[in-house]
Amino acid sequence: MKKIILAIIGVLILTGCTNKELLSYYENTQAGGKIDSYQLDLRISGTYGEESFSEAVKIDNYKGTQFKIDYVSKNLPIITEESETEVEETEENVENEIEDIIPDRLLQDNASYIIDSKKYLKEEGVFKEVNSLSFSNPDVYLETITKGNDFEFLFDEKIGEENYKVFTLKVSKKNMQPILDDGVLKNIELKEDVAVKLWIDKEDRIFRVVYYMKDGDNRLEVNASIFRINTIRDMSNIVR
């Protein structure tokens, strides 16, 4: 009995340390915390059930109170784990890819904004306050890792000139729900827990996290990468 109790305590201690480490990575990357701002490059691709997805969204997060949500396009080429050996997922490559495909789109500000909890969408050339927006919570794509389990180190990986620590973990169906609710995945009902791959930079911040949702032979990926740390500026004047 004593051995069983000690084993249980050991598991609890290990789990607590794991969650503390994941929480630290999230807090180091949280805009308005240890950094001022970042840009989230969000790619959703694959098939689940009878639905297929190919989405690209760029979200600027300034201090956790101002957001620019730029729904770039549907049906863009998506950088996945399978293709990343051919194209390094660096900020320069992501920007060049988008500019090559839709140059005219980037000359317009058709993004939506959240400024101090108020949501704005451009209608007939004027920003108007609305009740809801898709992809309005970039924090959820990062914070969800803190609810993971089975956290394991895989290897060190070099991408471009930077070195990253790569980990795996799992997130339960229940804890994935905020991600599903935030954008185009509202109709998805997960059949199993979700495998996650996590890249951590030399500053112990999240560089990239990919959530893999399997449905038989089909797979859906939510790929969130962090760029432009501490370069986003105040956006409050844009909607005035």
BAMAR-187208 format. One record per atom (N, C-alpha, C, O, CB): x, y, z; residue in three letters. Coordinates in steps of 0.02 Angstrom, whole numbers, plus 50000, padded with zeros to 5 digits. Glycine has a CB too. Layout:
XYZala
...
END
This chain:
500414993950000met
500005000050000met
500435006350000met
500295011249965met
499535000050061met
500975006250041lys
501425011950045lys
501735013449977lys
501805019249958lys
501965010750096lys
501925008149939lys
502225009049873lys
501735012149825lys
501915016349783lys
502485002349846lys
501095010049830ile
500585012749786ile
500485020149799ile
500435024149752ile
499915008949795ile
500455021949863ile
500365028949881ile
500945033149856ile
500845038649829ile
500285029749957ile
501555030649865leu
502145034249841leu
502135035049765leu
502335040249739leu
502785030649863leu
501905029849730ala
501875030249657ala
501375035549635ala
501505039249588ala
501675023449628ala
500805035849669ile
500285040849652ile
500555047849664ile
500465052349624ile
499645039649694ile
500895048649722ile
501185055249738ile
501695057249685ile
501735062949664ile
501515055149808ile
502105052249663gly
502595053649612gly
502285055949547gly
502535060649515gly
503005047449599gly
501745052749527val
501395054649465val
501125061749472val
501175065649425val
500825049749450val
500835063349530leu
500555069949540leu
501095075349539leu
500995080749510leu
500185070249607leu
501665073849570ile
502215078649569ile
502465079749498ile
502585085349477ile
502795076149614ile
502545074249460leu
502785074749391leu
502295078649348leu
502505082849308leu
502885067749362leu
501655077449357thr
501145081049319thr
501155088449336thr
501115092649292thr
500445078249333thr
501225089849400gly
501255096849421gly
501845100449391gly
501775106149369gly
501285097349496gly
502425097249389cys
503025100349360cys
502925101349285cys
503125106549258cys
503635095949373cys
502625096549252thr
502495097049181thr
502045103049166thr
502195107049123thr
502185090649153thr
501495103549202asn
501025109049192asn
501355115749207asn
501215120649174asn
500405108049234asn
501785115849258lys
502135122049276lys
502595124249219lys
502645130149204lys
502525121149341lys
502935119549188glu
503385121049133glu
503005123749073glu
503205128649042glu
503795114949114glu
502445120449056leu
502035122649000leu
501735129549014leu
501705133748969leu
501475117548986leu
501525130649076leu
501255137149095leu
501785142549087leu
501635148149066leu
500995137049167leu
502405140949104ser
502945145749098ser
503065147649025ser
503165153549009ser
503595142949128ser
503045142748979tyr
503125144248907tyr
502565148848883tyr
502685153548845tyr
503125137648866tyr
501955147448905tyr
501385151648885tyr
501455158748911tyr
501365163548875tyr
500725148548909tyr
501625159348975glu
501685165949005glu
502245170048973glu
502195176148968glu
501815165349080glu
502785166748952asn
503325170248919asn
503125172948851asn
503455177548825asn
503915165648912asn
502595170248822thr
502375172148754thr
501745176348755thr
501505178448703thr
502265165848712thr
501475177548813gln
500835180948819gln
500915188448809gln
501285191648846gln
500505179548887gln
500575191248758ala
500605198448746ala
500295202248804ala
499765200548828ala
500255200248680ala
500645207548825gly
500415211248883gly
500695208448948gly
500545210949002gly
499665211048886gly
501115203348942gly
501445200449000gly
502185201848995gly
502405207549003gly
501315192949005gly
502585196548982lys
503305197448977lys
503525200248909lys
504085202548902lys
503655190748988lys
503065200248861ile
503185203748798ile
502605208448784ile
502055207448812ile
503285198648739ile
502705213348742asp
502175218148726asp
501695215448674asp
501085216348680asp
502475224648701asp
501975212048623ser
501545210448565ser
501845204748525ser
502425202948533ser
501455216648522ser
501425202048480tyr
501655197148432tyr
501155196648375tyr
500595199248380tyr
501755190148465tyr
501365193448321gln
500895191748267gln
500815184248265gln
501315180548263gln
501135194548199gln
500195181948264leu
500045174848259leu
499885173148187leu
499415175948158leu
499455172848306leu
500265168648157asp
500105166148090asp
499745159448099asp
500045154548120asp
500755165348046asp
499105159348083leu
498685153548097leu
498485150248031leu
498205153447987leu
498045155648136leu
498635143748025arg
498455139847966arg
498035133847989arg
498225130248034arg
499095137547927arg
497475132947957ile
497035127247972ile
496945123347908ile
496705126047858ile
496335129648001ile
497135117047908ser
497115113147846ser
496965105847859ser
497135103147912ser
497775113747809ser
496635102747811gly
496485095647816gly
495745094247813gly
495335098447796gly
496775092947879gly
495585088047830thr
494885085647827thr
494705082247892thr
495095078547921thr
494785080847767thr
494095083647914tyr
493825080347973tyr
493085078947961tyr
492715083547943tyr
493935084648039tyr
492885072747970gly
492195071047952gly
492105072047877gly
492475069247837gly
491685075247992gly
491605075947859glu
491475077347789glu
491685084347769glu
491535086647714glu
490745076247773glu
492035087847814glu
492235094747800glu
492975095247787glu
493385092147821glu
492035099247858glu
493155099247737ser
493855100747722ser
493995108147735ser
493555112347725ser
494035098747648ser
494605109547757phe
494775116347776phe
495455118247747phe
495915114147743phe
494785117147852phe
495505124647726ser
496135127447704ser
496105134847717ser
495905138747673ser
496285125847628ser
496305136947777glu
496215143847800glu
496885146847820glu
497335143347843glu
495725144047859glu
496945153447810ala
497535157047832ala
497315163647864ala
496965167647833ala
498015158347772ala
497535164647926val
497335170547964val
497955173347998val
498365169648025val
496775168848016val
498025179947996lys
498565183348031lys
498255187748085lys
497825191848071lys
499025187447983lys
498485186948147ile
498195190648202ile
498745194448239ile
499215191448265ile
497815185948252ile
498695201148239asp
499155205248279asp
498855206048349asp
498275207848356asp
499275212148245asp
499265204848399asn
499045205348469asn
499485210448504asn
500085209348515asn
499085198348505asn
499185216148522tyr
499555221448556tyr
499325221748629tyr
498765223948644tyr
499445228248522tyr
499765219648674lys
499655219948746lys
499035216248770lys
498795217448826lys
499625226948767lys
498775211748729gly
498195207948750gly
497545211848753gly
497045209348777gly
498325204948816gly
497555218048728thr
496955222248729thr
496755224848660thr
496195227248651thr
497055228048776thr
497215224248611gln
497075226448543gln
497275221048494gln
497815218148499gln
497435233148527gln
496815219548447phe
496935214148400phe
496755216348330phe
496245219548319phe
496535207848421phe
497175214548283lys
497005215248212lys
496935208148184lys
497405204148187lys
497555219348173lys
496355206648156ile
496205199948131ile
496155200448055ile
495665202948027ile
495535197148162ile
496655198048022asp
496705198547948asp
496575191547919asp
497035187447914asp
497395201347925asp
495955190347899tyr
495765183947869tyr
496025184047798tyr
495675186147752tyr
494985182747872tyr
496645181747789val
496995182547726val
496615179347669val
496455182747620val
497695179647731val
496485172947674ser
496135169647620ser
495965162447638ser
496255159647685ser
496555169747556ser
495505159647601lys
495405152447602lys
495795149447544lys
495975152847496lys
494645150647597lys
495925142947549asn
496235139047495asn
496935141347476asn
497135140747418asn
495795139247435asn
497305144147525leu
498005145547513leu
498405139147523leu
498195134747559leu
498265151247559leu
499005138647491pro
499445133047508pro
499615133347582pro
499795138647607pro
500085133247465pro
499555127747616ile
499665127547688ile
500325124147702ile
500455118747675ile
499085124047723ile
500745127147745ile
501365123947765ile
501215118947820ile
501025120947875ile
501895129247788ile
501305112647806thr
501175107447855thr
501835104047873thr
502355105547844thr
500665102247829thr
501805099347919glu
502405095847940glu
502715092147881glu
503325091547877glu
502245090947997glu
502295089547836glu
502545085747779glu
502925090147730glu
503405087947698glu
501975082247744glu
502715096547723ser
503015100847673ser
503575105247701ser
503925108447662ser
502495105247643ser
503665105347766glu
504135110047795glu
504865108347779glu
505305112547787glu
504045110447869glu
504985102147757thr
505665100447736thr
505835103847671thr
506425104847655thr
505755092847729thr
505325105647632glu
505435108947568glu
505435116547576glu
505805120047541glu
504905106847518glu
505025119147622val
504975126347633val
505025127747707val
504595125647746val
504315129247604val
505555131147728glu
505625132847798glu
505085137847818glu
504975142647782glu
506325135547814glu
504765136547875glu
504235141047897glu
504525146747937glu
504495146847998glu
503705137247939glu
504815151547901thr
505085157547932thr
504615163347914thr
504205162747869thr
505815159047908thr
504685168847950glu
504255174547936glu
504325176947864glu
503835178647833glu
504415180347985glu
504945177047838glu
505065179347770glu
504705175047719glu
504405177647673glu
505805179447755glu
504735168447727asn
504405163947680asn
503655164547683asn
503325164347631asn
504605156747693asn
503375165347743val
502645166147749val
502425172447714val
501925172347677val
502435166247823val
502785178047725glu
502605184347694glu
502665183947618glu
502225186347583glu
503035189947721glu
503205180947593asn
503305180447521asn
502765176247488asn
502535177847434asn
503985177547506asn
502565170847523glu
502045166447495glu
501395170247486glu
501075169647433glu
501935160447542glu
501195174047535ile
500575177747532ile
500615183247479ile
500145184247441ile
500395180747601ile
501185186847477glu
501255192247429glu
501225189747357glu
500955193047313glu
501905195947440glu
501505183847345asp
501495180947277asp
500795179147255asp
500625179747196asp
501935174847274asp
500375176947303ile
499715174447285ile
499195179947280ile
498785180047234ile
499485169347336ile
499215184647327ile
498685189747328ile
498975196747341ile
498845199647393ile
498165187947382ile
499365199347293pro
499675205947305pro
499175211547314pro
499285215947355pro
500135207547248pro
498635211547276asp
498135216947282asp
497805216847350asp
497625222047377asp
497615216347227asp
497715210847378arg
497375210247443arg
497755213847498arg
497465216547545arg
497275202847461arg
498425213747493leu
498835216547546leu
498855224147544leu
499085227347591leu
499525213747542leu
498615227247489leu
498615234447483leu
498005237547517leu
497945243647521leu
498635236547411leu
497545233347541gln
496935235747572gln
496925233647646gln
497205228547664gln
496315233047536gln
496595237747687asp
496495235847757asp
495775233447765asp
495325237347782asp
496665241747805asp
495685227047752asn
495025224047761asn
495005219847824asn
494545215747834asn
494835219847700asn
495485220847867ala
495505217047929ala
494965219547977ala
494705225147970ala
496205217647962ala
494805215348025ser
494365217448079ser
494795218648141ser
495375216448144ser
493815212048094ser
494525222248190tyr
494915224348248tyr
494525223248312tyr
493905223448313tyr
495125231748242tyr
494895222148365ile
494605222348432ile
495035227348471ile
495635226548479ile
494605215248467ile
494715232548496ile
495055237648535ile
494705238248603ile
494125240348607ile
495055244548498ile
495055236348655asp
494775236648723asp
494085233248726asp
493605236248751asp
494715243948746asp
494055227148701ser
493455222848704ser
492915224748654ser
492415221148649ser
493165222948773ser
492985230248618lys
492495232148567lys
492715229448500lys
493295230148480lys
492395239748565lys
492255226348463lys
492415222948400lys
492195227348341lys
491645230148341lys
492085215948397lys
492645227848291tyr
492505232248234tyr
492615228448169tyr
493095224748161tyr
492945238448236tyr
492155229548122leu
492195226548055leu
492065232048004leu
491625236248013leu
491675220748047leu
492465232147950lys
492385237347900lys
491785235747855lys
491745230347826lys
493025238147857lys
491325240447851glu
490735239847808glu
490675246247767glu
490625251647795glu
490085238447849glu
490675245547700glu
490625251247655glu
491165256447670glu
491035262447669glu
489935254447660glu
491765253947684gly
492335258347694gly
492395261447763gly
492855265447775gly
492315263647645gly
491945259647808val
491945262647876val
491935257047927val
491575252147920val
491335267447886val
492335257747980phe
492335252848034phe
491725253848078phe
491595259348104phe
492985253248075phe
491345248348087lys
490745248548129lys
490805243348184lys
491075237948173lys
490105247448086lys
490535244948241glu
490565240248297glu
490075234448286glu
489505235548266glu
490405243848363glu
490305228348299val
489895222348290val
489915218248353val
490305219548399val
490135218148228val
489485213148356asn
489425209148417asn
489935203448421asn
490145201548476asn
488735206148421asn
490145200848363ser
490605195148365ser
491055195048304ser
490885197748251ser
490205188548370ser
491625191648312leu
492105190748258leu
492405183848263leu
492495181248319leu
492655196248259leu
492575180948207ser
492935174548208ser
493675175848219ser
493935181248204ser
492825170648141ser
494015170848247phe
494735171148261phe
494905177348304phe
495385180848289phe
495135171348196phe
494505178548355ser
494585184548396ser
494985183448460ser
495065188148499ser
493915187348413ser
495225177348471asn
495585175848533asn
496235172148520asn
496255166048527asn
495135171848581asn
496765175648500pro
497395172248484pro
497685168648544pro
498055163748536pro
497895177148457pro
497535170948605asp
497805167748664asp
497615160348669asp
497995156348694asp
497565171348727asp
497025158648644val
496785151848654val
497225146748618val
497265140948640val
496065151248629val
497545148648563tyr
497965144048526tyr
498615142548563tyr
498945137448550tyr
498115146748456tyr
498805147048608leu
499405146048648leu
499235143148717leu
499555138448740leu
499775152648656leu
498725145948749glu
498555144048817glu
498355136648822glu
498455133548874glu
497985148348843glu
498085133948769thr
497845127048771thr
498395122048787thr
498255116648813thr
497525125248704thr
499015123748772ile
499565119048788ile
499625118048864ile
499855112748886ile
500225121648760ile
499425123048903thr
499485122548976thr
499015117349005thr
499085115349063thr
499355129249009thr
498545115048965lys
498065109948988lys
498255103048963lys
497865098248967lys
497365111748965lys
498865102448935gly
499085096148906gly
499335091248957gly
499445092949016gly
499605097448856gly
499435085148934asn
499725079848975asn
500185075648930asn
500235076948870asn
499175075349009asn
500505070548958asp
500985066348921asp
501515070648886asp
501685069448828asp
500615062048868asp
501775075548923phe
502255080448896phe
502945077248892phe
503205074948943phe
502265086748940phe
503245077148831glu
503895073948822glu
504335078048775glu
504095081048727glu
503805066848794glu
504975078248791phe
505465081348746phe
505625076548689phe
505725070648700phe
506115083348784phe
505635079248627leu
505805075148569leu
506525076048548leu
506925071348550leu
505345076848511leu
506695082148526phe
507365083448501phe
507465090948493phe
506995094848500phe
507475079848433phe
508085092848479asp
508245099748460asp
508205100248384asp
508405095748348asp
508945101848486asp
507945105948360glu
507875106848288glu
508095113848268glu
507945118748302glu
507145105548266glu
508455114248213lys
508665120748187lys
508215122648128lys
508145118848081lys
509405120548165lys
507915128548132ile
507505131248078ile
507795137948059ile
507805142548100ile
506745131748099ile
508025138647998gly
508385144747979gly
509025145248019gly
509435140648018gly
507945150947990gly
509105150648055glu
509695151648096glu
509555150448170glu
509995151148212glu
509965158748087glu
508945148548186glu
508745147848256glu
508685140548277glu
508515136148236glu
508085151448268glu
508815139248340asn
508745132548369asn
508135132348415asn
507995137048451asn
509385130548407asn
507785126748411tyr
507175125948450tyr
507165119248486tyr
507445114248462tyr
506555126648405tyr
506855119148544lys
506705112848579lys
506015110548556lys
505545114448555lys
506745113748657lys
505955104248538val
505325101648513val
505045096548562val
505395091948584val
505425098448442val
504405097348578phe
504065093048626phe
503425090148596phe
503175092748546phe
503905096948691phe
503175084848626thr
502505082448610thr
502095082348674thr
502365082048729thr
502535075248578thr
501445082748666leu
500975082148721leu
500305080348693leu
500215079848632leu
500945088648763leu
499825079248736lys
499135077948715lys
498655082648751lys
498775084548809lys
498945070548729lys
498125084348717val
497605088648746val
496935085048738val
496785082248685val
497585095648712val
496555084948792ser
495915081448791ser
495405084848745ser
495485090748728ser
495625080948861ser
494905081048725lys
494375083748682lys
494045089848715lys
493905094848683lys
493845078248668lys
493925089248780lys
493605094748817lys
494025101048815lys
493765106548803lys
493475092748889lys
494665100348826asn
495105106248829asn
495255109148760asn
495515114748755asn
495745104548863asn
495095105548706met
495175108248639met
494585112548618met
494635116148568met
495255102548589met
494035112248654gln
493425115648632gln
493505123148621gln
493225125648572gln
492885114548683gln
493865126848663pro
493945134048649pro
494265135448581pro
494075140348549pro
494365137248703pro
494735131248559ile
495025132248492ile
494505130948438ile
494465134648390ile
495635127548482ile
494115125748446leu
493595124248397leu
493085129848393leu
492835131448338leu
493245117548414leu
492915132748449asp
492395137948451asp
492625144648423asp
492205148848406asp
492165138948522asp
493275145648416asp
493525152348399asp
493465154048325asp
493405159848307asp
494245152848419asp
493465149048281gly
493475150648210gly
492985146548169gly
492385146748181gly
494155149648183gly
493255142948119val
492835139448071val
492695132148090val
492385128448052val
493165139548003val
492925130048149leu
492875123048168leu
492305121548216leu
492305116448250leu
493525120748199leu
491825126048219lys
491275125448268lys
490875119048261lys
490605116548310lys
490815131248262lys
490835116248201asn
490425110248191asn
490815103748201asn
490525098348194asn
490145110348121asn
491455104348218ile
491865098348228ile
491715095248297ile
491705098748348ile
492615100148222ile
491605088848298glu
491545085048360glu
492115080048363glu
492115075048326glu
490835081448366glu
492595081348405leu
493185077148408leu
493015070148433leu
492605069148478leu
493715080248454leu
493335065248402lys
493215058248420lys
493745055548468lys
493655050248498lys
493205053948357lys
494295059148475glu
494825056948520glu
495245062948541glu
495185068348513glu
495275051648486glu
495655061948591asp
496105067248614asp
496585069248558asp
496675065448510asp
496495065048677asp
496885075048565val
497265078048511val
498005077848526val
498225079748581val
497035085348499val
498395075548477ala
499125075648483ala
499385082648466ala
499115085948421ala
499455070248436ala
499895084848502val
500155091648494val
500915091348487val
501245087548522val
499945096148553val
501175095448442lys
501905096348436lys
502065103648450lys
501735108148424lys
502155094148365lys
502575104748491leu
502715111348517leu
503445113148506leu
503895109248523leu
502535111848591leu
503575119148478trp
504245121748469trp
504375127548517trp
503975132248519trp
504355123948395trp
504915127248555ile
505075132448604ile
505745135648585ile
506235132048571ile
505105129448676ile
505775142248585asp
506385145648563asp
506875146548621asp
506755144148676asp
506215152548533asp
507435149748607lys
507975150448656lys
507775154848715lys
508095154548767lys
508595153248623lys
507245158848707glu
506995163048761glu
506445159548801glu
506105162648842glu
506725169648734glu
506365153048789asp
505835149048821asp
505135151848805asp
504685151848847asp
505935148948896asp
505055154148742arg
504405156348717arg
504155151548664arg
504555148048631arg
504445163548689arg
503515151448655ile
503215147248603ile
503375150248535ile
503225156148522ile
502445146548612ile
503675146348491phe
503775148448422phe
503215145648377phe
502965148948333phe
504465146248396phe
503035139448391arg
502545136248349arg
502205130648388arg
502525127248428arg
502865133548285arg
501565129748376val
501205124048405val
500715121348352val
500365125248320val
500825126048471val
500705114748344val
500265111648295val
499825106448331val
500075102048366val
500675108348238val
499175107148321tyr
498695102448349tyr
498465097748293tyr
498235099948241tyr
498075106148381tyr
498535091148305tyr
498365086148254tyr
497735082548275tyr
497725079048326tyr
498955081148244tyr
497205083348236met
496565080148250met
496435074648199met
496395076048139met
495985085348250met
496385068548222lys
496305062848177lys
495585060348176lys
495235060048226lys
496765057148198lys
495375058448115asp
494715055548105asp
494805049748055asp
494745050747994asp
494195060848078asp
494955043848080gly
495115038248036gly
495755039747999gly
496275041148029gly
494535036847986gly
495725039447932asp
496305040947891asp
496385048447877asp
496895050547850asp
496265037247825asp
495885052347896asn
495915059647885asn
496265063147943asn
496255060648000asn
495215062447875asn
496555068847928arg
496875072747980arg
496765080147969arg
496805082647912arg
497625071147984arg
496635083648023leu
496545090848022leu
497075094048066leu
497175091848123leu
495825092848045leu
497415099048041glu
497955102348079glu
497775109648093glu
497525113248049glu
498625101948041glu
497895111748154val
497875118848172val
498585120848189val
498875118548239val
497375120248233val
498865125048147asn
499575126648150asn
499645134048167asn
499465138448128asn
499935125148082asn
499915135548227ala
499975142448250ala
500715144148261ala
501055140848300ala
499575143548316ala
500955149248226ser
501655151348232ser
501685158548255ser
501255162648238ser
502025150448165ser
502195160148294ile
502275166748322ile
502845170548288ile
503405168048283ile
502405166348398ile
502685176648263phe
503185180948231phe
503135187948260phe
502685189448300phe
503075181048155phe
503595192248240arg
503575199448253arg
503475201048327arg
503075205448345arg
503025202748212arg
503835197648370ile
503775198948442ile
504005206148457ile
504545208248435ile
504195193848483ile
503595209748495asn
503735216648517asn
503805221548459asn
504155226548466asn
504365216748558asn
503465220248403thr
503485225048347thr
502805227948331thr
502765232648291thr
503775221648286thr
502265225248359ile
501595227748345ile
501485234248385ile
501695234648443ile
501045222448363ile
501155239148354arg
501045245648387arg
500305246748403arg
499865243048380arg
501305251248342arg
500185251848441asp
499495253848460asp
499055254548398asp
499265257648349asp
499495260448501asp
498455251648399met
498015251548341met
497375255448352met
496925255448310met
497835244548323met
497315258848409ser
496675261948428ser
496455267348379ser
495855268448371ser
496725264948497ser
496925270748347asn
496735276148301asn
496445273648235asn
496115277448199asn
497325280548286asn
496555267348219ile
496345264748154ile
495595264648147ile
495335266048093ile
496625257748144ile
495235263048200val
494515262248195val
494135268748209val
493515268748209val
494275256948243val
494495274148221arg
494155280448236arg
493985284348174arg
493705289848178arg
494575284648282arg
END
